[in-house]
Structure formats: C-alpha cells, structure tokens
Amino acid sequence: MRSVTYSMGVSLDGYIVGPDGGFDWTAPDEEVFRFVTDEIRQVGVHLLGRRLYETMLYWETADQDPSLDDSMLEWAALWKALPKAVFSATLPAVQGHARLASAGLAEEIERLRAEPGEGDIAIGGATLAAEAAALGLIDEYRARVYPVLVGGGIPFFAQRERRVDLELVETRTFSSRVVYLRYRVAR
C-alpha cells in the first residue's frame, strides 16, 4: 500500500512560513536541493492545498527560465511531470498534470491507495496536512529543520488535541546545519 507523507522545510520553532508570510530562509543550498530532488523522485502523486499550488505554479513553466542551472531544470522536469490533486473551493481550474480534487481528502487518499501505482502520496501545505493528520491519514512526517527562529506564522504541525506516537526512521545533518528528520507513525 502506498504511504502518505508530509514533507516540508520548517523553522526550529515549528513554522513553515514566518509571520510576514515569507519563507526565504528555506532556500536550500546545493546539498539540500539535491536531497529534495531525490525525495520528489519517490512521489507518485502530490496532494496540494490552494496556497501551495499557487506557490508552485512557477515550476510548471520554469524550464523556460534561462537563468536556471541544470539541477533546477531537473527539479522543474520532475515537478511538471508529477500528477497532482489540488484541494480548493475557489480555484476554477488548474494547469499541467494537476487536477482539482473531486472528493474529500479521506476519499481521495483511499482511492489513491487502492489504485495501482508507484511512489508515495505526498501532502503539501500545512492546512491540508493538518486535515490529513486529524483523520489519521499521514504515515510519515519528514521535516527539514532550518536553524532559524521566525517567531510565528503557519505551523508545520496542526494545533490539535491529538497525540500521535512516532518512530524515528532517519536523520541527516547537512553541511548548512539543516537537519532532516523522518518519522513513521507508530501504529
């Protein structure tokens, strides 16, 4: 069965964006960027909320940007080809290999888990991940912890009154002092 993963960059104090909406502190160095590129290769479908979808739209046409180096062009090609389901009540349409999700999150994940396919079901965006976590649908949490305190913003973890026990699967410290933590939900 395909695993559901939630992977994002996060500040040490637990936020994916700061109080001003900025996330420039998550700009990966070459080593982290290679790691994230390798991680996206393991994804079979990506579920996104509206805000993350709109942020990631750049990558749908990034291959036309002459300033990008080979590693960014590789990322753009992987992202562009990746099937995506976007959860939004306000977007009239989406582009590329994306589609608007027609069912609720639980139903969409159940359908994706049941159909044949390779790769993880990745969830992007804190709001969508919070909904999946509240429903007990996330199998792995993958956090790239950046050495910065931003003091507020959108939290990586939803503020729910629900305990979830985790098993540490992998850690890695990059030369940039970013620490990767991969946890599997203990069942």
N, C-alpha and C positions, 0 to 999 in steps of 0.2 A: 504494500500500500504506500502511496506517495505521502511524504512528510510535508507538513505545513510549517514553514519557517518565517521568522520575523527577524530581519537583519537591517540595522541602521547604525550610523555614527551617533554617538551620544557623549555629552559632556560628563565630566566626573560627577557633577551634581544632578545628573539624570535627565537632561533635556536634549531634544533633537534639534530644536531651534531656540535661539535666545529670546528675551522679552521684546526685542525690536523686530523679530521675525527673521533675523539673519542667521546664517549657518556657515559663514565663510571660514570659520575655524575648523570645519570638517573637510576642507580641501585636502585631498590625500597627496602625500608625496609619491614618488615613483614606486616605492616598495608596496605601500598600502594600495595604490591604484592597481598594481598587478594582482594583488591578493583579491581585491574586489572583482576584478575581471575574471579571475579563476572561479570565484564564488558564483558569479552570474551564469557561468557555463553549466552549473549544476541545476539550474532552474528550468523547469518545463513550462511553467505559466506563472505570470505575475499578477497579483490582485492589488489594485491601487484605489485609493480614495481620490476625489477630485483634485485636491490641492497638490498631491504628489504627481498625479498625472500631468497637471498643467506645468509643474516644475520640470518634469522630464520630457516635455514636448520638444525641447531643444534638440535632444538626441535623435529624433525622428528625421531631422534634416542636417545633422551635424557633419555628415560625410561631405557636404558641400562647403564646409568651412576650411579655407586653405591654410589657416593658422594651426590646425590640429596636427599633432605628431602621430606617428604610427600606432602608439598604444591607445590614444584616444579614438582614432579611427577604428581600431579593433573593437573597443568598447561600444562605439556607436553601431557597428555592424551587428554585434551580438544583441544589443538592446532593441534595435529596429526590427530584427527578425523574431524576437521573443513574443509569443502570444500573451496578450494582456486582457484582463477583465477590469473595467472601471466601474466603481460604485459611485453613482451620482444621481441626484434627483434634479439637478439643474442643468447639466450639460445636454444639449440637444443631439450631439454627435461626437464621435472620437475618430482619430486618424490611424492609419497604418494597420498594424496587426492587433490593434485594440478593438474591443467591442464593449458596449455598455452591458453590464451585468443585468440579466433579466429576472433573476431570482434573488432571494435574500442571501446573505453571506453563508449561513449554515447550509442552505440548499446548494449553493454554488460549489462550496468545498466538498460536500458529499458527492455531487455529480462528478467533479474533477477527480476525486479519489477513486471512484468506481470505474471511470473510463480508462482504457489502456493508454499508457503514456510514460515517458521517461522524465526524470527530473522532479525536483521539489515543486511544491506550490508555495511560492513566496508571497508574503503580505508586505506591502509598503504603505507607510503612513500611519501615524500614531492613532488616529481616530478609528481607522479600520482595524488596526491591530488590537486596540482596546476592546472592540466589539467581539473579535475572534477570541481574545483571551477570556472575556466574560462568559463566552459559550464553551470554553474548554477545548478550543479547536487548534491551538498552537502546540506543535510538537517540539520545536526548538526555538530558543532565543539566541540570537547572535549579535553581540554588541561590540562595536569598535569604540573603545572608550578613549576620548581625547583628553589630554592633560590641560583642561581649562574648566573654570567655574563660570557659568554665564548668569547665574542668579535668578533664573526664571525662564518662562517660555512654555513650550509644548513638551510635556514629559514623555520619555520613552515608554515608561510603564504607566498604565492607567491607574488612577487612584480609586481602586475598587476594594471593597472589604472582602477579599477572597484570597486565601492562602494557596500558593502553588509551590510544591516542593520540586527542586531541580537537581539534576545530576550533572556535574561538570564533565564535559566531553573533551574540550580542548582549550588551551590558552596559547597565546603567542604575543610576544612583545616585539614591536618593530623598532627600528633604529630612531624613528621620530618620536618615540615614547608613547605611541598609541598602543593600547593593549586590546587584543581580541579575546573575547570570552564567548565560548559556545556552550550552552546548557541545553540538555534534553529534559523535558517534563517527566518527572517520576510518576509512573502510573501503577 
